[in-house]
Structure formats: C-alpha cells, structure tokens
Amino acid sequence: MTWLRALREIVRSGLTIEEARLEPLLALRTAAGLAIIIAPALWLASPAYAASAALGAYSAGASTFQRTWRPRKVIALGAGAGLALSTFVGYLAAGTLVTFLPLLAVWAFAAGMTWSLGSTAGIVAATTVGSMLVTITLPTSAGRALEHAGVIALGGVAQAVLILLFPIRRWGAHRDALADALAAVADYARRLRHDPTAAFDPEPLMTARDAAAVTPSQARTRPTVLHGPRGLAERILPAVAALADPDVGAPAEGAGRDRARELLGAAADVLDAAARSIRRGTPAEVPPESAEVLRIDDEHEVLEGSARQAAERLVQSLGEALEIAGSGSTRVSMRSRTRGRTPTPDGPAGTQFLVRPTMLRLVPVVVRSVRRELRPDSPVFRHAVRLATVTVLGYLIATRLPLGHGYWAPVAAVMVMRPDFHRTYARAVARLAGTLVGVALATGMVRALGPDARLFGVLAVVSAGLAYTLIRTGYAYSQCFTAAYVVFLLAMGGQAWEQTVPERVVLTLLGGALAMLAYVVFPAWETPRLPGRLADWLAANGRYAAAVLRSYAEPTREHRADVRRAQLASRETGAAWKEAYDRARQEPIPPRGLTSREAEEAQEALKRFDRATMLMKSRVPRADSTFIPQAERLAEALEADTAQAAVDMRGHRNPDWGRVEEALQEWPPDAVVDPVLRRGAELQQQALEDLATAVSRTPLERDIGSAREQQRARAALAAEGDESAHENRGW
C-alpha cells in the first residue's frame, strides 16, 4: 500500500462511525459519578479542586468502558489510585526540569510497557501520564499536592461506589462474550448449508474462553448459565463440520444432503435461541418446527454411517445447551430417540473454572509479561520508547511556545499513540477532527452564556455523559464531547475562551503531528514479521494435528488433555497471525518476505489444514478403542515436518513434507482405518502442498513478485485517481 492510499484509509477509518450498541444507562451512571464529585468540590473548595476531582472521576469512569473481564468497580478504583499517584509523584519532581523530565520519561515508558498486559491496561496507564502533565500545575505545595491527589482518588471511589450501589447488566460483558460464541457457531452452521467446506474463525470462542477465566471471588457469584455452554459450543463446532462435509458426512446430493441442510438450519436456530437466552437472561425459545427437525427416528432417518453419528452428537449437544440456557423441557422433546440412549454430560457445571489472578497476585504476572517484551524488536517496547520520547519532547516544545496550557501537546500525543501504525494515525486524525468540532461548539456556548461557574459545571457533566455514550461509536465522536467538556471545565475555573481555544487547537495539532512523526522515525512494522508469524502458526497447527492423531493411536485421558492444550496454542498463534496480517495490509511499505497474494494463499491453506484437523477431532475414539499404529507414525512425521518447515520459512527456504508423504504411503489401502481419519489426513496433506506452493519460490521469483505487487498497487492507485477525476468531471 502506498503512503497516499494509506493516508486515505486512515482518514476514512478515523472518521468512520462504528456500529456498536450504545449503553446510555452506563453513561448516565458514570456522568452522575462525575457530578457528585464536582459539585461538592466546587461548592466547598475551589475550581482548582473541582478540576482535580473532575479529572479523577472522568478518567476513572472512562476506564470502566474499556473491554475487561474484571469487575468495573475494581477498574475504577485502580484508575483513580494510578491517577492520584502520578499526580503526587509528578508534583514532587516538578520543581525543575532536571528532576521532572527523567521522571516523566520513565513514567511514560512504563505506561507504554503496560500494553504487554493488554489494551485496557495500556489505555488506563496512558491516562496517568496525562494526569501527571495536567494536575502538577494546580497545587502550590506538597501538602496541596497530596490534597489534590486525594481528591482525584476520591473520584475513582465515587465511580466504584455507584457501580456497587446501582449495578447495570451485572456480568453483561461475560454474557455477551458467551452469546457471541454461540451465535458464531450458529452462523457457521448456516454457512455450511451452502458451502460444506467453509472455514471457521475461532476468535469468538477465544474471547469466550478469556471471559470464562474468573477469580475465586467471581466464581462464587457467577451465574450458572455462564458455566457450561462454551464447552458445548466447542463440541458442536466439529459436529456440524463433520455433518456438512461431503466426504465424511452427508452425501453431496440427494435426500441425505437435504436432511443435513435441515439439521444445520435447525441447529442454527437452536444456537441463536440459546445465545439470546444467555444475553438477555430469559428462557430459551426455539421454533417448534426446528425442534421437530432435530428428532432422529431410527426407522425413517435417511442419514447413515458417520453422518448419522455426527447428527446424533449434534442433537445431544444442542439439548444440553438449551437445558443450561434455561429450557429443560425443550431438551426432552429434542433428545435423540435412537435406541433410547440418554445424553451424559461431561460433568456438573461449575466443578472447575479457569483461574484469573487477583489484583495482589497479578504482580508476578505483570513482571513476566513486561520482561518478555523487553527486546528491541518488540512492538510494545518500541511503543514505550516512542511514548517516552514524544512525551518529553512535546513537553519541552510546548513550554517554549508563547501559549498557555502547554501540557495539551504531550497529552494529545499520549492519548493517540498505539503500538501499531494504523491506529496511531487514525486516532490522531480523529482527535484533531473531534477537538475542532467540540471546541467550536463549546466556545460558542461559553460566549453566549457568559461567566457562570455552576452552569459550566453542569454543561461539563452533560458533555461528559455524551462522551461516555458515544465512546464506542468512534474516537472522533467521543472526543468531540470530551473537548467540549474540557472547555467548560476551564471556563468553570475562570479561563478566558480567547486564550484557551487557540491554544487547545494548536497544541492538539502539535501533539498529533509528533505522534505520527515518531512512528515514521522509529516504526514497528508488521510486514517484515509475517513469515515468522506464519511459521509460528504452522508449527502450532502441526502440534495440534499430531495431538489429535495420537488420540486415535492411543485414546487416553492424557492425550485428550494434550489435544486441548495444542488446540488453544494453535488458536493463539492463528490470532497473532491474523492481527499481524491485518496490520501489514494497512502499512505503507513494500512487502518483505511474503507478498500479499502469497500471504493470503498461505492463510487459506492453513485454514483448510485446521479444518481437516477439526474433522478428525470430531471422531476421536473412546478410551476402549483399538490401537491404530498408522496414526502414531503420521503424528510423528507431521510434527517433525511442520517444525522443520517453520524453521525453513523463517530462513526463507522452501518447506518439504517428505516424512508426511512416507507415513501416508505406509497406510495400506485395505487397512481398517476410520474413514474420517483417512479423509482428514488426505485433506491435511493437500493443504500442506498448497502451502508449499504459496510460499516456495526462488529468490529471483520472490523479488519479481514483490516488484509486481508494487506495480499492481500503483496501477490500482492510478485507477482510483482516474475514477475520481471522471466523477469530478461528471459533477
């Protein structure tokens, strides 16, 4: 992608309205927390204390809208404590640049490194840097600084108390994550009706698993409905894939295919009903015709063999999902009537849960995460270096300009900077656009209303409430009301709009420009890392497939546990590849190691490989099944070849699958092998061959491919320019 096209996409992305569900009640509660902390401070103390209180309450409230699985009140308290600490420590060192600048650099670097813990930690930590820059200008002594820090912390306490007293959709985020996972499997079942070999994106299941990890205190209060459906979704997924596959499931045409389509459609209806039930906390309601379709009759059932077995497993799992979702009677009517078997669940819900460390036990986890990212090629480390440099440089430049409130420049830079190129630039554009509109609107109101501290305090709270309401619709639109909130807050303190408005616009522009320039000077491009990411995914997929094959060779409880661990590792590396690939497509640099076409073809090949493994996993035998020696030899060959191929791909060498081919040739045609296992192994071999075709090229061919990729990009850009010129002539 060229720079011109990348900048076009950045502007479009920064100003795009995101389709997200608004949460006005949450916004109202958070704005109320801001109001009940500003009003007493303004009435009993002074506008300066009211500004500190507003900063703590506003930032703590905004942090609760970040996506996190910890209780919102804990996030609010943590944000308030961090803001208070940064304010007090910053003031102690703010006497001279010799002490303040090193502290600012270290604090900003630490805030950047917290991205190793996730986006929520990184965003909350960035607000503490802004707090250090803003509030050190308010107090006049160490005692007053301590008072301001206490008022800021009180803002976080106020938000936490409101969350405790007025809970809104308790466990709502966890319900949404689980419901999204079930809905994703339902959508996959519908797609399989028309495309029997479609691939599945496991991201919703990964999110649901992340949400399922709870602390011991959360485990005691978690609703029962959140205990079991995620595991059922994991079992339903391979069942629908096996049922739809024309080679191991229903036949490609005829009555069997029609019956499979009916079952897949009914399964999608049931999963959607279970998702709605979990999301809303109401009993599941399934259309009667769907429940009727899911009845399996021994005499009239047209499905046979492995397709019949997949259908029975699917119906059994769907009944369990509905029972957990609160519709026990539906399960009886849908239960498989073949030979009178009664489904046996894996175990009582709630006997085990995924452990999330408490806040006190999080310290060693933080240390390990940060230590892993302390390397020069880490995007998080590079982000921390950029953040520290830009914060100090922005502060120095802004303080030398003949403008007040110089902290706005580094604050703007800190709040827009992200570890990747596209989001940093898009947020810079969004912040400037939102600031211009918000400042213009608020300035007009300040001029029309005249000086009135209490009225401006009310308008500041209203603006904050609107910012909270729109916080998930796009950064530009929430920033518009955030900018208005700041203008009203300064007007409440007696600041003249003639001074604050030009300063805010110019310094925001300066901060955004510094943030964008920093990424150009010290980037962390994902494009050169694509071969390594792809190699990691391939190796993890190979270990996952080998674990499944070993479960065929020797079905034991230990091997089943190995399959689950390998599957999770495969999904994590696949998600890392997808994130890197999406970022690389938005970067304005030429392809290195993999062209976009090669990367896309390799991605599709590994998706097919993963789907073949999922089909094999759907028929893993029971513990009392016979030993299959061919599966063990294939597992060893597959694991060895994929591991070596990953090394070769990192070194830009062509992969080879000699061991896998030899292991498959040892399978005699008349050997007693599960047809699903045999077909899965064939699909895996074909997917590996397609992967080798995608990435195996001579160095000269690779250079020519990169040049052609750039030529195609320039041709596409020229075509866009010609089309735009034609449209302009038409107007």
C-alpha positions, 0 to 999 in steps of 0.5 A, a space after each residue: 500500500 502506498 503512503 497516499 492510499 494509506 493516508 486515505 484509509 486512515 482518514 476514512 477509518 478515523 472518521 468512520 462511525 462504528 456500529 456498536 450498541 450504545 449503553 446510555 444507562 452506563 453513561 448516565 451512571 458514570 456522568 452522575 459519578 462525575 457530578 457528585 464529585 464536582 459539585 461538592 468540590 466546587 461548592 466547598 473548595 475551589 475550581 482548582 479542586 473541582 478540576 482535580 476531582 473532575 479529572 479523577 472521576 472522568 478518567 476513572 469512569 472512562 476506564 470502566 468502558 474499556 473491554 475487561 473481564 474484571 469487575 468495573 468497580 475494581 477498574 475504577 478504583 485502580 484508575 483513580 489510585 494510578 491517577 492520584 499517584 502520578 499526580 503526587 509523584 509528578 508534583 514532587 519532581 516538578 520543581 525543575 526540569 532536571 528532576 521532572 523530565 527523567 521522571 516523566 520519561 520513565 513514567 511514560 515508558 512504563 505506561 507504554 510497557 503496560 500494553 504487554 498486559 493488554 489494551 485496557 491496561 495500556 489505555 488506563 496507564 496512558 491516562 496517568 501520564 496525562 494526569 501527571 502533565 495536567 494536575 502538577 500545575 494546580 497545587 502550590 505545595 506538597 501538602 496541596 499536592 497530596 490534597 489534590 491527589 486525594 481528591 482525584 482518588 476520591 473520584 475513582 471511589 465515587 465511580 466504584 461506589 455507584 457501580 456497587 450501589 446501582 449495578 447495570 447488566 451485572 456480568 453483561 460483558 461475560 454474557 455477551 462474550 458467551 452469546 457471541 460464541 454461540 451465535 458464531 457457531 450458529 452462523 457457521 452452521 448456516 454457512 455450511 448449508 451452502 458451502 460444506 467446506 467453509 472455514 471457521 474463525 475461532 476468535 469468538 470462542 477465544 474471547 469466550 474462553 478469556 471471559 470464562 477465566 474468573 477469580 475465586 471471588 467471581 466464581 462464587 457469584 457467577 451465574 450458572 448459565 455462564 458455566 457450561 455452554 462454551 464447552 458445548 459450543 466447542 463440541 458442536 463446532 466439529 459436529 456440524 463440520 463433520 455433518 456438512 462435509 461431503 466426504 465424511 458426512 452427508 452425501 453431496 446430493 440427494 435426500 441425505 444432503 437435504 436432511 443435513 441442510 435441515 439439521 444445520 438450519 435447525 441447529 442454527 436456530 437452536 444456537 441463536 435461541 440459546 445465545 439470546 437466552 444467555 444475553 438477555 437472561 430469559 428462557 430459551 425459545 426455539 421454533 417448534 418446527 426446528 425442534 421437530 427437525 432435530 428428532 432422529 427416528 431410527 426407522 425413517 432417518 435417511 442419514 447413515 454411517 458417520 453422518 448419522 453419528 455426527 447428527 446424533 452428537 449434534 442433537 445431544 449437544 444442542 439439548 444440553 445447551 438449551 437445558 443450561 440456557 434455561 429450557 429443560 423441557 425443550 431438551 426432552 422433546 429434542 433428545 435423540 430417540 435412537 435406541 433410547 440412549 440418554 445424553 451424559 454430560 461431561 460433568 456438573 457445571 461449575 466443578 472447575 473454572 479457569 483461574 484469573 489472578 487477583 489484583 495482589 497476585 497479578 504482580 508476578 504476572 505483570 513482571 513476566 509479561 513486561 520482561 518478555 517484551 523487553 527486546 528491541 524488536 518488540 512492538 510494545 517496547 518500541 511503543 514505550 520508547 516512542 511514548 517516552 520520547 514524544 512525551 518529553 519532547 512535546 513537553 519541552 516544545 510546548 513550554 517554549 511556545 508563547 501559549 498557555 496550557 502547554 501540557 495539551 501537546 504531550 497529552 494529545 500525543 499520549 492519548 493517540 499513540 498505539 503500538 501499531 501504525 494504523 491506529 496511531 494515525 487514525 486516532 490522531 486524525 480523529 482527535 484533531 477532527 473531534 477537538 475542532 468540532 467540540 471546541 467550536 461548539 463549546 466556545 460558542 456556548 461559553 460566549 453566549 452564556 457568559 461567566 457562570 461557574 455552576 452552569 459550566 459545571 453542569 454543561 461539563 457533566 452533560 458533555 461528559 455523559 455524551 462522551 461516555 455514550 458515544 465512546 464506542 461509536 468512534 474516537 472522533 465522536 467521543 472526543 468531540 464531547 470530551 473537548 467540549 467538556 474540557 472547555 467548560 471545565 476551564 471556563 468553570 475555573 475562570 479561563 478566558 475562551 480567547 486564550 484557551 481555544 487557540 491554544 487547545 487547537 494548536 497544541 492538539 495539532 502539535 501533539 498529533 503531528 509528533 505522534 505520527 512523526 515518531 512512528 515514521 522515525 522509529 516504526 514497528 512494522 508488521 510486514 517484515 514479521 509475517 513469515 515468522 508469524 506464519 511459521 509460528 502458526 504452522 508449527 502450532 497447527 502441526 502440534 495440534 494435528 499430531 495431538 489429535 492423531 495420537 488420540 486415535 493411536 492411543 485414546 487416553 485421558 492424557 492425550 485428550 488433555 494434550 489435544 486441548 492444550 495444542 488446540 488453544 496454542 494453535 488458536 493463539 498463534 492463528 490470532 497473532 497471525 491474523 492481527 499481524 496480517 491485518 496490520 501489514 495490509 494497512 502499512 505503507 511499505 513494500 512487502 518483505 518476505 511474503 507478498 500479499 497474494 502469497 500471504 493470503 494463499 498461505 492463510 487459506 491453506 492453513 485454514 483448510 489444514 485446521 479444518 481437516 484437523 477439526 474433522 478428525 477431532 470430531 471422531 476421536 475414539 473412546 478410551 476402549 478403542 483399538 490401537 491404530 499404529 498408522 496414526 502414531 507414525 503420521 503424528 510423528 512425521 507431521 510434527 517433525 515436518 511442520 517444525 522443520 518447515 517453520 524453521 525453513 520459512 523463517 530462513 526463507 527456504 522452501 518447506 518439504 513434507 517428505 516424512 508426511 508423504 512416507 507415513 501416508 504411503 505406509 497406510 495400506 489401502 485395505 487397512 481398517 482405518 476410520 474413514 474420517 481419519 483417512 479423509 482428514 489426513 488426505 485433506 491435511 496433506 493437500 493443504 500442506 502442498 498448497 502451502 508449499 506452493 504459496 510460499 516456495 519460490 526462488 529468490 529471483 521469483 520472490 523479488 519479481 513478485 514483490 516488484 509486481 505487487 508494487 506495480 499492481 498497487 500503483 496501477 490500482 492507485 492510478 485507477 482510483 485517481 482516474 475514477 475520481 477525476 471522471 466523477 469530478 468531471 461528471 459533477 
